[in-house]
Amino acid sequence: MKNTRKATIQDLAQLAELFDQYRVFYRKESDISAAENFLKERIENKDSEIFVAENGGKLVGFVQLFPIFSSTRMKRYWLLNDLYVNDNYRGKGYSKELIEEAKQLAKSTEACGVLLETGKSNDIGNQLYPACGFELYDSVNFYEWTNKES
């Protein structure tokens, strides 16, 4: 049974609560107002695609994907940047349904795939992603430059 759909602006209040929980999980300060503003901009500017999981009309999880491009393949990729399911609803298949939405998005936009990163210590994610058909790509080094001024 499908419990997922594309997020709309009407989901903003509940989605911001979930997004705030997600950020707190990653040890960021709680800021629901900023979360709501960030998500509102993403939705209104069509900067990302957000899908939500529902249980009885209540949002219980989300996935957010950002478009990126492969120059060598000359196609779009989707970066699965955020995936979160509320603690009380984990282990019930919502994450897998949200990942399926991400894969369907890639197919419907003729993208070459979906990329994601997760911590080596994320035991749940490191079991979930291969179970959903993702392959560990360990033949490259991943580097990050951080703008200390922002």
C-alpha positions as CSV (number, residue, x, y, z in Angstrom):
1,M,0.0,0.0,0.0
2,K,1.4,3.3,-1.1
3,N,1.8,5.8,1.7
4,T,3.9,8.4,-0.1
5,R,3.3,11.3,-2.4
6,K,4.9,14.5,-3.6
7,A,4.9,17.3,-1.0
8,T,2.9,20.4,-1.5
9,I,2.9,23.9,0.1
10,Q,0.0,22.7,2.2
11,D,2.3,20.2,3.9
12,L,4.7,23.0,5.1
13,A,3.9,23.1,8.8
14,Q,4.1,19.3,9.3
15,L,7.0,19.0,7.0
16,A,8.9,21.7,8.8
17,E,8.4,19.8,12.1
18,L,9.9,16.6,10.5
19,F,12.7,18.6,8.9
20,D,13.5,20.1,12.3
21,Q,13.6,16.6,13.9
22,Y,15.9,15.5,11.1
23,R,18.3,18.4,11.7
24,V,18.3,17.8,15.5
25,F,19.2,14.2,14.8
26,Y,22.3,15.6,13.0
27,R,23.1,17.7,16.1
28,K,21.9,21.0,14.7
29,E,20.0,23.6,16.8
30,S,16.2,23.3,16.6
31,D,14.7,26.1,14.5
32,I,11.3,25.3,13.1
33,S,10.8,28.8,11.7
34,A,14.0,28.6,9.7
35,A,13.2,25.0,8.6
36,E,9.8,26.2,7.3
37,N,11.4,29.1,5.4
38,F,14.0,26.8,3.9
39,L,11.5,24.3,2.7
40,K,9.1,27.0,1.5
41,E,11.9,28.4,-0.7
42,R,12.7,24.9,-2.1
43,I,9.1,24.2,-2.9
44,E,8.3,27.6,-4.4
45,N,11.6,27.9,-6.4
46,K,11.3,24.2,-7.5
47,D,14.9,23.8,-6.3
48,S,14.3,20.3,-5.0
49,E,11.8,17.4,-5.1
50,I,10.3,16.5,-1.8
51,F,8.2,13.4,-1.2
52,V,6.4,12.7,2.1
53,A,5.2,9.5,3.9
54,E,1.8,9.6,5.6
55,N,0.1,7.6,8.3
56,G,-3.5,8.5,8.9
57,G,-3.1,11.9,7.4
58,K,-0.1,12.7,9.5
59,L,3.3,13.2,7.9
60,V,5.8,10.7,9.3
61,G,8.7,11.0,6.9
62,F,10.2,12.7,3.9
63,V,12.9,12.5,1.3
64,Q,14.4,15.5,-0.4
65,L,16.3,15.3,-3.7
66,F,18.3,18.0,-5.5
67,P,19.1,17.9,-9.2
68,I,22.8,17.7,-10.3
69,F,24.3,16.8,-13.6
70,S,26.8,14.4,-15.0
71,S,28.9,16.1,-17.7
72,T,30.3,12.9,-19.0
73,R,26.9,11.2,-19.3
74,M,25.3,14.5,-20.3
75,K,22.3,13.7,-18.1
76,R,20.7,14.7,-14.8
77,Y,21.4,12.9,-11.6
78,W,19.4,13.2,-8.4
79,L,21.1,13.8,-5.1
80,L,19.2,12.1,-2.3
81,N,20.2,14.6,0.3
82,D,17.7,14.0,3.1
83,L,15.8,11.0,4.2
84,Y,14.0,10.9,7.5
85,V,11.3,8.9,9.2
86,N,10.1,9.8,12.7
87,D,11.3,7.4,15.4
88,N,7.8,6.1,16.1
89,Y,7.3,5.0,12.5
90,R,10.7,3.4,11.7
91,G,10.9,-0.3,10.6
92,K,7.5,-0.1,8.9
93,G,8.6,0.3,5.3
94,Y,8.3,4.1,5.0
95,S,12.0,4.6,4.1
96,K,11.8,2.0,1.4
97,E,8.7,3.7,-0.1
98,L,10.4,7.1,0.0
99,I,13.4,5.6,-1.8
100,E,11.1,4.1,-4.4
101,E,9.7,7.6,-5.0
102,A,13.3,8.8,-5.6
103,K,14.0,6.0,-8.0
104,Q,10.7,6.7,-9.9
105,L,11.7,10.4,-10.1
106,A,15.0,9.4,-11.7
107,K,13.1,7.2,-14.2
108,S,10.5,9.8,-15.0
109,T,13.1,12.5,-15.6
110,E,15.3,10.2,-17.6
111,A,18.1,10.8,-15.1
112,C,21.1,8.4,-15.0
113,G,20.6,7.6,-11.4
114,V,20.3,8.7,-7.7
115,L,23.4,9.4,-5.6
116,L,23.6,9.6,-1.9
117,E,26.1,9.6,0.9
118,T,25.8,8.3,4.4
119,G,28.2,8.0,7.3
120,K,30.2,4.8,7.7
121,S,28.7,4.5,11.2
122,N,25.1,4.7,9.9
123,D,24.3,1.0,10.4
124,I,20.7,1.3,9.4
125,G,21.3,3.3,6.3
126,N,24.2,1.0,5.3
127,Q,21.8,-1.9,5.4
128,L,18.8,-0.1,3.9
129,Y,20.5,1.4,0.8
130,P,22.0,-1.9,-0.6
131,A,18.6,-3.6,0.1
132,C,17.0,-0.9,-2.1
133,G,19.4,-1.6,-5.0
134,F,22.1,1.0,-4.3
135,E,25.7,0.0,-4.8
136,L,28.6,1.2,-2.7
137,Y,30.9,3.2,-4.9
138,D,34.2,3.1,-3.3
139,S,36.5,3.7,-6.2
140,V,36.7,7.5,-5.7
141,N,37.6,9.8,-2.9
142,F,35.0,12.2,-1.7
143,Y,36.3,15.7,-0.8
144,E,34.5,18.7,0.6
145,W,35.6,22.4,0.8
146,T,33.7,24.3,3.4
147,N,33.2,28.0,3.2
148,K,34.1,29.2,6.7
149,E,32.6,32.6,5.9
150,S,29.0,31.4,5.6
